[in-house]
Amino acid sequence: MAGNTLRFKTNYSVSSKIEPFYKGGKVQISRDEKYIFCTCGPRVNVLQIHTGKIVHSIEQDDQEDITSFSLSPDDEMLVTASRALLLKQWDWKQEKCTRSWRAIHNVPVASMTFDCTSTLLATGGCDGTIKLWDIVKQYCTHNLKGSSGVVHLVQFHPDISLLQLFSSSLDYGIRIWDLRTSKCICVLQSHYSAVTSLAFSPDGHTLISSGRDKICTVWDLKERKVKRTVPVFEAVEGVVVLYGNEDYSQLGVKNKELHFVTAGSKGVLRVWESSSARCVFTQTLPSAPVSSSEQADGDPLSLVYCLPMPLSNRLATVTAEHNILFYQLPSLSVQQQFVGYNDDILDLRFLGKEDTHIVVATNSSQLKVFELATNSCQILYGHTDTVLSLDVFRKRSMFASCAKFITVSFVIEITNFTCKQEHHDKSIRVWRMDPETGHVHCLAQGHGHSNAVGSISCSRLKKAFLVSGSQDCTIKIWDLPDELPAVGEEPAQLSARITEKGHDKDVNSVAVSPNDKLIASGSQDRTAKLWSLADMSLLGVFRGHRRGVWCLQFSPVDQVLATASADGSVKLWGLHDFSCLKTFEGHDASVLKIIFVSRGTQLVSGLPTNMELVNNVNPSILLSIHLTSGSDGLVKLWTIKTNECVKTFDAHQDKVWALHANSKDDLMVTGSADSNITIWKDVTEEELAEVQAKQEDQILKQQELSNLLHEKKYLKALGIAISLDQPQTVLRVIKEIRQDEEGPQELEKTLLRLRQDQKESLLRYCVVWNTNARNCLDAQAVLQVLLTHLSPEDLLQFQGARTHLEGLIPYTERHMQRIGRLLQSSMFLDYMWQKMRVTGGKDSGELQHEEMDTSPQGVFLIDKQPEQAKTTYADQQKEEDDDSSHEGSDSDEEAEDESVSTSKSANGKQARKEMGTNGDIVSSEESSDEEDVMEISAAKATVSTPCILTEAR
């Protein structure tokens, strides 16, 4: 059986994340061109360009949004401004704030920049003032007034000897400030809209300004006049001068005149010749149809920043959709692309032969293909509305996508009765990734649904067909052509082979069986249905969910179907009788996605007919494991055999819409509405190996410990016991040391040679031992050594010393009280033995060598009358004095002393045994006050008649 070879998964850990790092605002690249700095709410994220990973995150303590920031040209200091009107200076490599001060501005800072020496900082506020700060001496040097409205642009002249600052505000002029006199020496007027960017020529004599009035102006800074006005026919957000003596002939540069690059609302880079105002090169982009809704909100392809990278001869651009692209000059080929913000993640799939990429559908019409190694992204254009669902073919080099429906509106002109229809999507597309280059292109597309296409599924065995489910309640089967178009050719047009109205409400999910012979569909009508692929005949209906079915999947190892519903449950259905086999409940909200995780063989593949597949089902033990994701932001790992939720993973803050596993079953990826993509790694084997290694190590250490104790190498034994962090094992070593002939000395010698961390552990263990009366003596022995040889200052340096000592005091006091009571009891017993005299027995000297007879004897009565006791005792004493010699008396005293000494180390019963051996008769001291006489068992005596034991004097 395949199940016998399965090792159930028990845990996943986060391997990596693709997180949002830029949500709009300023972007700056470090001078060494290794890092890019982006604002993201209250944080400035530092992205390493080479790996695409966030290496530092500078976050405001007050959680106020950052309004502007600037990195010094030496890449050492970062200064941020927030809505709290504070300026903060950061050591960004250590993520440490080194200084903060009030910005003096009455309103938030809108712009800031450093000079080329990294000593002067200029800040432009929303109050129309500009302030200059000496970062080294830490004071404000200038307060420049005169700008109208928000100062959104400040920039120093590259020649620091001129001490000039350029600024622009809402009056559309460019002010030149002389920092020697703190006065505005000139206002350059040319633009009729906001000035967005300034670029200086290499010699510093020419300035190029860009604005949203669709022009660029070339300025002569010596004469402070306009040299040329360049109409660019788009709102320009960034301008960069082409530096150096590089060959830019590929960009249409044919002379040594000043050329510059513009980036704006059209989303393309264009190269202009400043002297002739001609566009010599226009970048070409893949066709990207834009929906009417996106046009209303603004073109998402428009560029908002253009940044030079002279060291690597590259350009960086930032789009309105928060994408950052790096172009290599002079070819303007895309080298890297990072997505700053993904919005809601609606679906995703692993892609590539080795699962090196993931394709992601977000809340937009573009698909994004991420390379997992570098986080570099490729954006796919084609759909005109939100892509809702994805699926991959078996070899994972091809995938399919389907898009949302855009409401069709008609505009009717009464005069000529013409009708205009807006563009709509409702399409499916098939894509292929080149395994060599990783480039993805569209192969085929199809239209046919009358509403949004919410689900799509690919064939499992061959690249033969697609199945789509729509909000129009229909299910369509699309056959792929035998020959698919090559790269650069027009996509093939697909047509539906079969259309079936499958449900009464929206079809949320469709799935194809592992042998390509069955189709399952789930709907908002709370049912799932099983269909024959050949003729779309209905084979059965699965009923039982209380709300709509969001997702369904065929098991790869068992002939069952799993469904996930908005009622928070997951059900497994048998294909032979359409009955519910198991129900999994654990999510507190809708279960949005479900997948099976198994490395077993496909037990249901290759059967000859559909009905044979349905009827010949072995509903035996289910050996699969599956994963579920819900709208509660949780991902749960279930074992089907036991109906047990093995693990719950909490890494998202919002609904987990997307869930997929790679072909090797060692990775899974989740996508959420919180814009986070999380890659999880199966760590079951690692955890099992770690546990086994720990067990083996402990066994070896336990054996080594036993050997060391046997060899009386106490220091090393104690060190191993402490390293195991097992208090009972350490206690065992302490007991072994104390049982030695020179126990106290050996214990003191051993403890003093321990390291400080080992002494700290011992002190912590003593607190535990001291709570038990059996181990308190060992704890006190250790404490005696530590308190004797360590000063209070040394003890207080131990971690948690105060807490440990406070925990020792109450139990130590309790032990002292208990020992005090025992000492009083022993003294009373000693007093009793010293004062008691036994009558009616043999000579004590003779009884020392006799064995005690434990056979039952007569009953003894205790007479509590004092006078009779005195008389009886006097008579007995007189008889003993008359009959005994002096030697006998000495022998009696020695025997009595020996019996008293023995009684101190024995219990009451043993004491009575010793007295019986000496021929004495013992009575119990446990008589109550209400009884005058009590019966006791007697030891063997030389006389057989009962005697009266009087109270001792």
TIGUSE-563927 format. One record per residue (C-alpha): residue in one letter; x, y, z. Coordinates in steps of 0.001 Angstrom, whole numbers, padded with zeros to 6 digits, always signed. Example, Ala and Ser with C-alpha at 12.3 -4.5 7.8 and 13.67 -1.06 7.14 Angstrom:
BEGIN
A+012300-004500+007800/S+013670-001060+007140/
This chain:
BEGIN
M+000000+000000+000000/A+001140+003524-000717/G+000052+004586+002699/N+002661+002348+004331/T+005428+004489+002829/L+003899+007814+003818/R+005425+009836+006623/F+002812+012167+007984/K+003776+015811+008135/T+003694+017426+011526/N+004989+020946+011047/Y+005896+023665+008582/S+008072+026697+009221/V+008252+029982+007348/S+011015+029726+004776/S+010664+033189+003227/K+008163+035951+002646/I+007269+038357-000117/E+006030+041337+001841/P+004828+044790+000846/F+007741+047187+001235/Y+006548+050272-000655/K+003123+051887-000587/G+003913+055166-002252/G+006077+058150-001424/K+009753+058822-001876/V+012233+056297-003232/Q+016018+056715-003037/I+018944+054512-004076/S+022169+054398-002067/R+025290+055807-003668/D+026917+052373-003908/E+023741+051187-005671/K+023344+048174-003386/Y+020219+049264-001516/I+016968+050990-002280/F+015099+052981+000402/C+011282+053124+000287/T+008596+054520+002542/C+005881+052208+003779/G+003611+053941+006286/P+005556+054503+009539/R+008603+052645+008208/V+011465+053142+005786/N+012303+049752+004313/V+015795+049034+003020/L+015732+046531+000167/Q+018891+044790-000983/I+018828+045034-004759/H+020833+041877-005372/T+018590+039528-003373/G+015326+041443-003301/K+015098+040935+000483/I+014264+043520+003115/V+017458+043777+005144/H+016535+046706+007402/S+013321+048352+008491/I+013507+051770+010151/E+010296+052292+012095/Q+008953+055290+013964/D+008316+054683+017660/D+005157+056799+017606/Q+003799+054884+014573/E+003279+058171+012718/D+003520+058023+008938/I+006818+059183+007461/T+006246+062193+005201/S+009776+062451+003802/F+013301+061120+004254/S+016768+061560+002837/L+019918+059436+002747/S+023231+061239+002967/P+025546+060955-000068/D+028104+059049+002007/D+025419+056412+002784/E+025977+056795+006513/M+023028+058823+007811/L+019313+058588+007249/V+017028+061428+008339/T+013261+060959+008501/A+010381+063373+009040/S+006997+062295+010342/R+003595+063800+010959/A+004626+064277+014585/L+006821+067216+013374/L+009985+065436+014491/L+013210+064939+012565/K+015130+061791+013426/Q+018658+060879+012499/W+019316+057154+012137/D+022241+054819+011930/W+020262+052762+009436/K+022705+049852+009370/Q+022133+049317+013088/E+018470+050431+012906/K+019224+052826+015751/C+017986+056384+016223/T+021002+058526+017139/R+019265+061874+017447/S+015851+063483+017216/W+014781+067111+017258/R+011809+069337+016569/A+011472+070317+012926/I+010370+073888+013830/H+007982+073694+010875/N+004394+074281+011934/V+003149+071577+009589/P+004701+068307+008314/V+007867+068315+006210/A+007109+067588+002542/S+010631+067289+001098/M+014261+067117+002177/T+017707+066620+000686/F+021402+066564+001658/D+024190+068515+000022/C+027083+066646-001556/T+029216+066964+001616/S+026602+065258+003861/T+026768+068162+006318/L+023825+070351+005278/L+020224+069177+005269/A+017423+071181+003657/T+013798+070586+004619/G+010797+072000+002796/G+007580+072249+004768/C+003925+072459+003968/D+003988+075909+005567/G+005976+077399+002670/T+009283+077683+004555/I+012636+076031+003962/K+015024+075316+006784/L+018676+074301+006588/W+020333+072236+009282/D+023973+071706+010112/I+023992+067990+010874/V+027472+068036+012389/K+026990+070997+014747/Q+023309+070210+015194/Y+021610+073556+014731/C+019404+075358+012209/T+021481+077595+009927/H+018838+079130+007624/N+015116+079839+007609/L+014098+080696+004041/K+010685+082271+003570/G+008861+083344+000443/S+007520+080186-001163/S+003788+079844-001741/G+002183+076766-000294/V+003806+073353+000046/V+007494+073190-000810/H+007498+069796-002497/L+010937+069997-004120/V+014343+071053-002741/Q+017709+070324-004317/F+021261+071640-003872/H+023377+072736-006797/P+026016+070027-007431/D+028781+072651-007135/I+028832+073207-003380/S+031089+076254-003745/L+028139+078166-005208/L+026063+077530-002063/Q+022819+077574-004002/L+019573+075808-003216/F+016777+075208-005728/S+013181+074793-004601/S+009691+074651-006043/S+006243+075031-004532/L+002639+075450-005592/D+003341+078697-007471/Y+005010+076560-010201/G+008194+078602-010098/I+011752+077429-009410/R+013432+079546-006761/I+017196+079880-006487/W+018397+080692-002975/D+021800+082150-002157/L+022776+080567+001133/R+025367+083260+001845/T+022734+085956+002040/S+019689+083723+002771/K+017825+085453-000055/C+016059+084294-003181/I+018171+085602-006068/C+015948+084427-008890/V+012634+082765-009721/L+012590+080694-012922/Q+009124+080913-014436/S+008176+078602-017269/H+005830+075909-016033/Y+002075+076154-015632/S+001790+073141-013357/A+003727+071565-010520/V+007439+071119-011126/T+008223+067476-010476/S+011946+066991-011092/L+015237+068813-011618/A+018365+067506-013360/F+021714+069245-013748/S+024176+068824-016601/P+027613+067385-015758/D+029203+070845-015875/G+026460+072343-013714/H+025643+075144-016165/T+022396+073700-017505/L+019257+072753-015628/I+016413+070629-016982/S+013066+070859-015225/S+009990+068719-015778/G+006372+069286-014853/R+002881+067960-015127/D+002115+070631-017750/K+003574+068188-020318/I+006721+070179-021023/C+010378+070046-020059/T+012399+073238-019871/V+016132+073580-020516/W+017617+076442-018470/D+020892+078336-018828/L+021936+078833-015208/K+024563+081457-016051/E+022044+083778-017627/R+019096+082243-015743/K+017009+082100-018887/V+015160+079474-020862/K+017270+077863-023555/R+014648+075501-024932/T+011132+074358-024122/V+010553+070708-025005/P+006922+069595-025446/V+006745+065960-024310/F+002939+065492-024529/E+002666+063729-021197/A+002813+064629-017540/V+006458+064096-016660/E+007366+062924-013146/G+011082+062322-013552/V+013962+063473-015738/V+017533+062097-015870/V+020495+063412-017852/L+022524+060814-019765/Y+025972+060933-018204/G+029423+059938-019359/N+030936+059027-022649/E+028970+055810-023095/D+027742+054750-026491/Y+024018+055457-026489/S+023508+054897-030178/Q+020878+052261-029411/L+018854+055060-027831/G+019125+057277-030903/V+021939+059431-029535/K+024097+060408-032524/N+025980+063451-031229/K+027487+064815-028036/E+024698+067236-027340/L+022947+067052-023982/H+020329+064289-023945/F+017894+063465-021177/V+015396+060717-020364/T+011821+061409-019284/A+009381+059195-017398/G+005737+060065-017083/S+002092+059205-017422/K+002481+057104-020575/G+004559+054568-018706/V+007459+054553-021194/L+010955+055998-021157/R+011802+058480-023883/V+015122+060056-024847/W+015211+063711-025906/E+017835+065889-027489/S+017914+069182-025599/S+019235+071333-028417/S+016607+070322-030989/A+013797+069320-028603/R+013385+066088-030555/C+012440+062697-029176/V+015152+060371-030477/F+013967+057166-028790/T+010740+055779-027342/Q+010642+052611-025303/T+008287+049880-026490/L+006301+047871-023958/P+004207+044731-024392/S+000621+045438-025256/A-001275+046132-022075/P-004976+046738-022500/V-006393+048864-019724/S-009915+048574-018421/S-012278+051485-018154/S-012190+051356-014350/E-008404+051630-014372/Q-008570+054516-016804/A-010927+056292-014432/D-008537+055803-011518/G-005437+056745-013526/D-003118+054653-015661/P-001448+052060-013429/L+001450+051900-015872/S+002389+055549-015411/L+005827+056271-013966/V+006200+058398-010851/Y+010002+058331-010381/C+013069+057959-012566/L+016378+057492-010731/P+019905+057352-012227/M+022388+054611-011325/P+025655+055834-012895/L+027971+053210-011355/S+026216+050326-013094/N+024938+052446-016004/R+021324+051684-015193/L+018047+053475-014660/A+015427+052734-012020/T+011773+053626-012481/V+008817+053470-010105/T+005294+052900-011420/A+001980+054056-010042/E+001288+050441-009017/H+004351+050591-006726/N+006527+048464-008991/I+010253+049224-009188/L+012025+048349-012447/F+015751+048392-013217/Y+016806+048997-016827/Q+020238+048363-018238/L+021600+051102-020478/P+021903+051530-023381/S+019601+048665-024337/L+016888+049602-021818/S+016344+045911-021125/V+014633+045039-017837/Q+017131+043460-015446/Q+015064+043288-012287/Q+011597+044195-011184/F+010255+044378-007647/V+006639+044696-006608/G+006273+047072-003694/Y+002653+046292-002931/N+000534+043396-004165/D-002853+044337-002735/D-005108+041298-002085/I-003619+037946-003108/L-006489+036058-004733/D-004700+032969-006071/L-001226+031622-006722/R+000569+028561-008062/F+004071+027132-008145/L+005567+027364-011620/G+008578+025889-013396/K+010122+022467-013626/E+011812+022773-010225/D+009118+025066-008758/T+011511+028017-009012/H+008750+030572-009634/I+005252+031377-008427/V+002531+033024-010467/V+000260+035318-008474/A-003168+036770-009186/T-003740+039963-007224/N-006544+042454-007106/S-005568+043767-010552/S-005647+042750-014193/Q-001927+041933-014291/L-000415+038586-013395/K+002866+038582-011507/V+005491+035860-011832/F+008014+035914-008969/E+011399+034232-009034/L+011748+032821-005527/A+015528+033123-005399/T+015663+036890-006006/N+012041+038056-005564/S+012356+039610-009020/C+008975+039846-010716/Q+007700+039656-014276/I+004363+041326-014946/L+002032+039745-017499/Y-000475+041874-019361/G-003492+040562-021196/H-006536+040549-018972/T-008508+043742-018639/D-010063+043077-015253/T-009211+041352-011990/V-007801+037836-012366/L-009712+035534-010044/S-008261+032051-010434/L-005191+030152-011618/D-004219+026555-012284/V-001139+024790-013644/F-000673+021776-015864/R+001147+018695-014686/K+004685+019688-015739/R+004129+023218-014436/S+005519+024968-017494/M+002017+026035-018571/F-000800+027582-016593/A-004258+029039-017145/S-005963+032122-015757/C-009487+033484-015750/A-010767+036982-015106/K-013619+038915-013658/F-016563+040390-015515/I-016842+044084-016233/T-020342+045434-016509/V-021194+046182-020116/S-022768+049609-020642/F-024425+050954-023736/V-024440+054538-024943/I-027325+055190-027361/E-027407+058251-029549/I-031021+059223-030359/T-030158+060809-033673/N-028557+057899-035468/F-029331+055036-033032/T-025715+054011-032708/C-024593+051826-029827/K-021254+051865-028083/Q-020096+048908-025927/E-017336+049218-023375/H-014484+046729-023259/H-015061+043672-021064/D-013093+040581-020119/K-014783+037347-018922/S-011936+035482-020630/I-009588+032614-019951/R-005955+032612-021033/V-003261+029951-021321/W+000361+030906-020665/R+003719+029173-021077/M+007030+029866-019338/D+010282+029390-021238/P+012347+027046-019030/E+015609+028640-020188/T+014888+032341-019852/G+011909+032271-017515/H+009971+034540-019866/V+006218+033961-019907/H+004007+034590-022951/C+000354+034010-023778/L-000491+030990-025957/A-004277+031035-026208/Q-007358+032852-025031/G-011050+032146-025018/H-014345+033989-024491/G-017750+032514-023920/H-019013+033048-020401/S-021609+035728-019840/N-020375+036594-016351/A-017198+036518-014280/V-015128+033334-014601/G-014412+032446-010967/S-012642+029099-011254/I-010489+027192-013715/S-008876+023746-013688/C-006368+022128-016056/S-006146+018542-017234/R-003931+016336-015091/L-002379+013848-017499/K-001858+015784-020717/K-002090+019364-021925/A-005415+018618-023520/F-008230+020691-022045/L-009436+023229-019487/V-012552+023364-017339/S-013998+026692-016232/G-016792+027622-013849/S-018543+030982-013904/Q-021013+033156-012073/D-023386+032486-014966/C-023915+029031-013322/T-022351+027170-016261/I-019388+024843-016607/K-017404+024862-019846/I-014805+022473-021246/W-012191+024019-023533/D-009992+021867-025796/L-006460+023096-026480/P-005152+022943-030082/D-002553+020326-030906/E-000084+022965-032049/L+000257+026029-029893/P+001668+029293-031296/A+005308+030165-030777/V+006712+033214-029038/G+005759+036413-030815/E+002766+034939-032597/E-000820+035850-031913/P-002533+033754-029213/A-004766+030950-030453/Q-008506+031389-030008/L-010242+028771-027867/S-013854+027706-028128/A-015877+025705-025613/R-016524+022092-026591/I-019265+021521-023983/T-021337+023955-021930/E-023499+022725-019078/K-025667+024637-016637/G-024465+022877-013539/H-025891+024799-010585/D-028591+027196-009526/K-026074+029757-008233/D-022483+030853-008869/V-019958+028105-009577/N-017118+028832-007122/S-014779+025937-007850/V-014121+023198-010418/A-011647+020300-010222/V-010453+017579-012592/S-009814+014043-011287/P-006248+012645-011402/N-007137+010389-014369/D-008859+013146-016410/K-012199+011303-016432/L-014246+013109-013804/I-015093+016713-013048/A-016312+018072-009730/S-017957+021442-009238/G-018868+023407-006096/S-021396+026206-005924/Q-023035+028827-003777/D-026154+026603-003815/R-024421+024549-001029/T-023907+021474-003212/A-021030+019804-005009/K-021604+017697-008116/L-019685+014959-009894/W-019688+014936-013713/S-018457+012630-016433/L-015906+014478-018550/A-016809+012690-021777/D-020393+013948-022079/M-020864+016115-018945/S-023484+013706-017606/L-024292+014111-013924/L-023057+011185-011823/G-024070+012363-008355/V-024681+015223-005973/F-022950+015797-002626/R-025294+017436-000125/G-024553+018325+003478/H-022960+021769+003699/R-025025+024494+005293/R-023513+027265+003178/G-021831+027691-000202/V-018902+025495-001280/W-015768+027576-001837/C-013281+024926-002954/L-013054+021231-003763/Q-010224+018834-004573/F-009809+015194-005587/S-007492+013170-003372/P-004381+011935-005208/V-004230+008693-003178/D-007837+007839-002294/Q-011054+007830-004237/V-012619+010658-002314/L-013514+014270-002863/A-012817+017025-000334/T-014996+020123-000138/A-014489+023348+001822/S-017438+025506+002708/A-018405+028865+004105/D-019942+027023+007070/G-016398+026541+008437/S-016205+022796+007785/V-014358+020459+005440/K-016029+017258+004303/L-014709+014132+002635/W-017094+012328+000293/G-016894+008810-001075/L-017207+008616-004842/H-018919+005216-004735/D-022094+006273-002923/F-021659+010089-002572/S-021875+009791+001207/C-019976+011935+003665/L-017080+009936+005131/K-015564+012512+007466/T-016158+016060+008618/F-013386+018345+009845/E-014340+021302+011993/G-011896+023774+013431/H-012063+027024+011511/D-014090+029804+013054/A-014974+031246+009647/S-015260+030226+006000/V-012779+027661+004687/L-011571+029210+001444/K-009004+026738+000093/I-008038+023123+000523/I-005224+020977-000899/F-003980+017446-000306/V-000399+016863+000786/S+000838+013367+000004/R+003798+011610-001529/G+001925+008324-002143/T+001133+006882-005550/Q-002172+007694-007225/L-004348+004720-006360/V-007246+005796-008625/S-005451+006479-011926/G-005677+004471-015091/L-009079+002809-014630/P-010818+001950-017887/T-014200+003676-017466/N-015838+006331-015370/M-018388+004016-013775/E-015675+001545-012901/L-013868+004358-011144/V-016986+005269-009210/N-018099+001747-008305/N-014782+000032-007557/V-013927+002100-004515/N-012105+000722-001533/P-013302+002927+001325/S-010524+001761+003595/I-008285+003836+005782/L-007560+007268+004363/L-003854+007872+004519/S-003659+011394+003173/I-002994+014654+004873/H-004615+017851+003740/L-004262+021552+004397/T-007004+024136+004745/S-006970+027909+004755/G-009734+030153+006036/S-011024+033661+006250/D-009789+033728+009850/G-006229+034026+008528/L-005266+030525+009727/V-003848+027556+007849/K-004538+024145+009380/L-002821+020822+008794/W-005119+017803+009173/T-004514+014068+009350/I-007459+012360+007693/K-006961+008994+009358/T-007446+010402+012845/N-009589+013454+012068/E-006970+015422+013960/C-005730+018943+013378/V-002001+018390+013629/K-000925+022020+013487/T-002340+025499+013040/F-000207+028109+011276/D-000824+031775+011962/A+001196+034049+009684/H-001460+036220+008055/Q-003621+039061+009305/D-006461+038644+006849/K-008260+036058+004700/V-006014+033381+003188/W-007373+033145-000346/A-004511+031196-001941/L-002847+027915-000990/H-000675+025591-003063/A+002018+022909-002610/N+005020+022226-004813/S+005538+018986-006715/K+007917+017543-004099/D+005513+018195-001212/D+008230+019886+000819/L+007064+023457+000254/M+003752+025226+000317/V+002859+028818-000399/T+000015+030911+001004/G-001338+034258-000130/S-003615+036539+001843/A-005641+039700+001610/D-002938+041332+003765/S-000696+041414+000645/N+001748+038895+002134/I+002984+035811+000307/T+004488+033229+002669/I+006582+030242+001582/W+006482+027403+004100/K+008974+024559+004377/D+008182+021083+005674/V+010360+020615+008740/T+008983+017246+009856/E+012164+015368+008969/E+014389+018028+010519/E+012427+018037+013769/L+012425+014232+013928/A+016172+014116+013284/E+016706+016804+015912/V+014680+014879+018502/Q+016544+011665+017734/A+019885+013432+017947/K+018933+014909+021321/Q+017860+011518+022612/E+021090+009888+021462/D+023131+012687+022976/Q+021306+012358+026284/I+021845+008599+026352/L+025558+009058+025728/K+025798+011727+028395/Q+023887+009587+030901/Q+026284+006712+030283/E+029280+009009+030558/L+027826+010404+033767/S+027491+006946+035284/N+031087+006141+034358/L+032364+009365+035879/L+030469+008756+039122/H+031882+005270+039302/E+035366+006701+038799/K+034608+009457+041346/K+035349+012228+038850/Y+032751+014446+040420/L+033631+017755+038769/K+033211+016508+035237/A+030124+014506+036229/L+028525+017582+037737/G+029326+019627+034630/I+027662+017058+032359/A+024616+016872+034628/I+024216+020649+034535/S+024615+020693+030741/L+021717+018232+030488/D+019593+020782+032412/Q+018070+018010+034501/P+017782+018997+038178/Q+017171+015425+039330/T+020339+014226+037586/V+022331+017007+039246/L+020772+016027+042601/R+021863+012462+042038/V+025473+013638+041573/I+025280+015794+044713/K+024017+012813+046722/E+026849+010652+045380/I+029391+013263+046442/R+027900+013607+049935/Q+027917+009831+050433/D+031659+009780+049933/E+033903+009323+052968/E+035044+012930+052699/G+031702+014200+051464/P+031658+017803+052742/Q+035230+018483+051702/E+034730+016877+048283/L+031486+018817+047715/E+033146+022108+048615/K+036124+021367+046375/T+033914+020431+043438/L+031478+023338+043646/L+034186+025973+043876/R+035709+024783+040588/L+032498+025283+038616/R+032007+028139+036166/Q+029748+031044+037081/D+026944+029929+034729/Q+027077+026462+036302/K+026824+027986+039777/E+023819+029987+038597/S+022167+026757+037469/L+022959+025108+040807/L+021377+027983+042699/R+018274+027666+040528/Y+018126+023915+041176/C+018504+024435+044931/V+015281+026408+044959/V+013490+023341+043558/W+015224+020847+045816/N+014581+022939+048920/T+010812+022586+048488/N+011046+018869+049265/A+011918+017619+052765/R+013764+014624+051297/N+016169+016817+049312/C+016444+019845+051567/L+019661+018663+053209/D+021386+018397+049810/A+020121+021840+048852/Q+021307+023309+052144/A+024718+021675+051737/V+025134+023339+048320/L+023876+026655+049680/Q+026334+026474+052558/V+029250+026221+050134/L+027974+029025+047903/L+027135+031399+050751/T+030401+030686+052521/H+032758+031277+049611/L+030874+033858+047520/S+030378+037441+048554/P+026902+038997+048405/E+028041+041123+045474/D+029055+038023+043515/L+025773+036293+044325/L+023704+039257+043169/Q+025441+039115+039783/F+023828+035737+039166/Q+020863+035873+036834/G+017665+035916+038906/A+019603+035706+042169/R+017170+037867+044113/T+014209+035781+043034/H+015978+032532+043880/L+017042+033711+047326/E+013567+034977+048095/G+012217+031558+047149/L+014684+029795+049441/I+013847+031720+052618/P+010284+030483+053434/Y+011058+026806+052848/T+014284+027043+054804/E+012378+028531+057751/R+009837+025717+057512/H+012596+023085+057548/M+014183+024733+060587/Q+010888+024611+062467/R+010430+020951+061573/I+013938+020061+062698/G+013386+022002+065913/R+010283+019958+066689/L+012162+016718+065983/L+014962+017814+068273/Q+012513+018529+071088/S+010890+015126+070617/S+014226+013355+070687/M+015218+015160+073888/F+011957+014094+075563/L+012558+010516+074486/D+016110+010707+075781/Y+014774+011996+079083/M+012297+009119+079308/W+014942+006475+078694/Q+017270+007995+081204/K+014631+008021+083974/M+012901+004687+083417/R+013789+001655+085503/V+012470-001780+084631/T+011407-004267+087261/G+010874-008019+087264/G+013595-008768+084740/K+016820-010636+084729/D+020126-009173+085436/S+020921-006674+082711/G+024396-008024+082231/E+023015-011437+081390/L+020300-010113+079038/Q+022741-008419+076672/H+023499-011705+074922/E+019946-013044+074724/E+017717-012801+071714/M+014385-011126+071926/D+011339-013357+072111/T+008494-011834+070085/S+005919-014449+071038/P+002674-013134+072601/Q+002773-012677+076336/G+000314-011632+078948/V-001507-008396+079202/F+000197-005563+081082/L-001712-002880+082903/I-000468+000599+083514/D-001240+001830+086947/K-001302+005590+087094/Q-001581+005896+090905/P+001529+007767+092019/E+001827+006337+095532/Q+001514+002733+094454/A+003965+003412+091665/K+006473+004784+094138/T+006037+001825+096549/T+006332-000791+093846/Y+009343+000884+092392/A+011005+001166+095855/D+010385-002531+096555/Q+011834-003559+093244/Q+014851-001348+093789/K+015374-002806+097246/E+015261-006371+095949/E+017738-005550+093231/D+020094-003939+095762/D+019950-007006+098045/D+020404-009644+095350/S+022904-007984+093079/S+026593-007590+093672/H+028646-004514+092875/E+029790-006029+089608/G+026193-006725+088639/S+025317-003134+089324/D+028094-001901+087013/S+026881-004286+084354/D+023308-002943+084795/E+024462+000654+084262/E+026434-000218+081129/A+023453-002104+079659/E+021105+000784+080448/D+023448+003329+078787/E+023722+001142+075702/S+019938+000808+075397/V+019481+004591+075715/S+022058+005241+072996/T+020344+002804+070702/S+016949+004413+071190/K+018109+007725+069672/S+018630+006163+066251/A+015608+003851+066135/N+011834+004195+066095/G+009559+003253+068953/K+009208-000355+067860/Q+012948-000865+067596/A+013374+000726+070994/R+010949-001739+072526/K+012918-004542+070866/E+016138-003363+072506/M+014471-003173+075898/G+013042-006652+075431/T+016521-007920+074753/N+017633-006566+078103/G+014807-008351+079872/D+012756-005229+080488/I+009037-004904+079889/V+007945-001769+077872/S+004590-000051+077801/S+003205+002373+075184/E+003239+006152+075766/E+000214+006683+073528/S-002528+006174+076123/S-005279+008791+076037/D-006381+010978+078925/E-009825+009385+079105/E-008553+005805+079581/D-007110+004608+082840/V-005830+001312+081537/M-004654+000201+078082/E-003480-003105+076695/I-000143-003410+075004/S+001796-006251+073410/A+004644-007490+075507/A+008032-008682+074436/K+009434-011935+075642/A+009999-011832+079431/T+011541-014189+081910/V+008387-014293+084007/S+005053-015414+082596/T+002740-013527+084940/P+001545-010025+084124/C+003205-007156+085905/I+002255-003625+086771/L+004344-000967+085020/T+004196+002170+086979/E+004798+005639+085714/A+008422+006669+085736/R+009446+009131+088275/
